[in-house]
Amino acid sequence: MLSALLALFLSASMSASISAPMSAAPLVRFAVIGNVPAGTAGESATRTLLLALGAAQPAFVLDTGNLKLAGEQCSDTLLQSRVDLLNTSPLPLILIPGANDWVNCQLPAAGGYDPLERLDFLREHFLDSAESLGQKTLPLTRESDVTRFRQFRENIEWQDGPVLFIGLNVSSSANHFLRGGGRNGEFEDRVVANRYWLEHAYRVSQRRRTEAVVIAIEGDPGWEEPRRRGAFDWFNFGEAQPRDPYLEFKRDLLKFAQQFGGPVLLVHQADFKVRIEGTAEGTTKGTTRETPPKLGPAFRFESPERRKKGAPATHIWQLQIDAQPDAQRWVAVEVVAGHEPVFRVATHHVPADMVNAPLDSGSQSGLPHYPLPDSASGVTAPELLPLPAETVPNLLEQDKGGNDAKEDSSRPQ
């Protein structure tokens, strides 16, 4: 009897010692890029980046959008050539449309296109497949499979292990919110579609017992606390506060995170700030210059604020990708069960021996293997724009009247 108990104890001890390290093994490991190529001159560097990613062998590559620079022509030919370039990726590549791919096509330097026509072109030609881009592909579920949302092919969902991934069309350049008079038809319809897709994601997460969710967009929604009205604001009759074009998305995201209750990672690009410079002293007329922020590092990784008793105010982490085009590096993300935080983030550079190496499109067998190190982790990032605890109830309880998009009460079955 004693020997049997001893054997049982040893067996349990060995099982515990074996299973403990396994909890730290990544559930999913993927790469994040964006804003490549940086013009025609950056196409060669982008090919090298894709080959380096193939050698590193993450599960897939998440491209946060912007196939072109804002000042490049939005022609069919250019967009097609850039997608063809991304399609040479040895790994599955998931593309999220960026503002430069459709919204900013209205700029004169980009050809003065109609943004809606460009978005429809992307949907019909590059976002219509049930599989990702790349020489190896991943199956994707598109919101266009739902009859009511047939046009929203860019909103996607895919699964890797116990982690659910969601892609949404939330763009920079004010999310294509038009501040003039009239109805923001495209914006309002997209708000409803994005809301439905987050609700769909919650149902899927419950059905599959998902452990974590990653949501990818291109635009930077911003999490600053809205300015409160002051005692003397009534003096400023004609200075209406600008409407937040990301308010509905942030409210819907917070609702999703509260319902899901597990870790959620929001991946997006850094915002482009627009600076107005006066042409002469005392004049209001000036020139608008769009300048990307100089972040330095490839990313900023921010964890949620915690309440006084230590509980998280939300379950949302933010991973903000540097908006500066850079085909020499990518961001590696690991989802690790039992790790705090569950998301581990690190920067990786294209190996020096690949940067200037000749590209042989016929064979990749001679490429060196560069695995993502298990030590890629826990990068301490500056506290920049976490989610303030007081922001959460404000976003969730704010009156939905006025400018908010109205959603049809009917739901697809």
C-alpha positions, 0 to 999 in steps of 0.5 A, a space after each residue: 500500500 505504501 509503495 503504491 502511494 509513493 508511486 502515485 506521489 512520484 507520478 504526480 510530482 513528475 507530471 507537475 514538473 513536466 506540465 509547468 514549463 509547458 504553460 509558458 510555451 507560446 500558444 501562437 506566434 505571429 509577425 506584424 508589419 505595415 506601411 510597406 513597401 515605401 514607394 517603388 524604391 522600397 519594393 526590393 527591401 519588402 521582398 527581402 523582408 518577406 523572405 526573412 519572415 519566411 526564414 523566421 517561420 512565425 505562423 503568419 504575417 499580419 499586415 496592418 495596411 497601406 500598400 502605398 505612400 499617400 502621395 503615390 497614384 492609386 491606380 489599378 495597376 499600382 495597387 495590383 502590383 503591390 498586392 502581387 508583391 505581398 502575395 509572394 510571401 512564403 507565409 500566410 499574409 493577412 492584409 488589413 486595408 489602410 487609409 492610403 489604399 482608399 481614403 487618401 486616394 482623394 488627394 490630388 497627388 494620389 490621383 484625386 480618386 473617389 475613396 468609395 470607388 477605390 474601396 470597392 476596387 480593393 474589395 472586388 479584386 483583393 479581398 474576395 477570397 476565403 483564403 489569405 495572401 501568400 504562397 501558403 494560405 490560411 482560411 478566412 471567414 469574411 463578413 460578406 458571408 452574411 447577406 446583410 453585410 455582403 459588401 464588407 469583405 475586408 472584415 475577417 475572422 480566423 483562428 490559430 489554436 485557442 486564439 481568435 483573430 479579427 480584422 476590421 476596417 477602421 481607418 486613419 485619416 479620421 476614419 473617413 468621417 466627413 465633417 461637412 453637412 449631409 449624411 456620412 453614409 459610408 462611415 455610418 454603414 461601416 460602423 454598423 458592420 464593425 459592431 456586428 462583426 465584434 458581436 459575431 466575434 464574441 459568439 464565436 469566442 464563447 462557442 470555441 472557448 477562446 483563450 485570447 482575442 487579437 483585433 487588427 485595424 489600421 487607424 489609431 483610435 486614440 484613448 485620451 479622456 474627452 475634454 470636459 466642458 468648462 464653466 465658461 465654454 458658453 463664451 465660445 459660441 462658434 467653436 464646436 468640439 470636434 466629433 470623435 470619429 472613433 467613438 463608436 468603435 471604442 465603445 463597441 470594443 470596450 463592450 466586447 472586452 467586458 463581455 469576453 472577460 479574457 485578454 484582448 490585444 488591439 493592433 493598430 498603426 501610429 496616428 499621423 498628426 496634421 500640423 497647420 503652420 501659418 504663412 505669416 504672422 497674424 494670419 490664419 491661412 497656412 499650409 497643412 503638412 502631414 507628418 508621421 510621429 517619430 516613435 523611434 522603436 518599432 512599436 509601443 506596447 501598453 497594458 490596461 490601467 488597474 483599479 485601486 484594488 489591483 483589478 484591471 479596468 479593462 482587458 485590452 492591451 494596445 500594440 501600436 506599430 510605428 507608422 514610419 515605413 521600414 522594411 528592415 524590421 518587423 514586430 513579433 508577437 507571442 500569445 503565452 498561456 500563464 504569462 503576465 501579460 499574456 502577450 509578449 512583444 519584441 522587435 526583429 530586424 532583417 538579418 544583415 546577410 540577407 539585406 544585400 543578398 541577391 534575391 532568387 525567386 526560384 528557390 528558397 532552400 538556401 535561406 538560413 533559418 532565423 527562429 524567433 527567440 523564446 526570450 522575446 518578451 516582456 518589453 518595458 514600454 513607456 506609459 503613453 496612452 493606456 486606457 484610463 479607468 475613468 474613460 471606460 464608463 464615459 465611453 459606455 454611458 455616453 449618450 448615443 444621440 446626435 452624431 452617432 450612427 444608427 443601427 437597424 434594429 433587425 438582426 440577420 438570423 
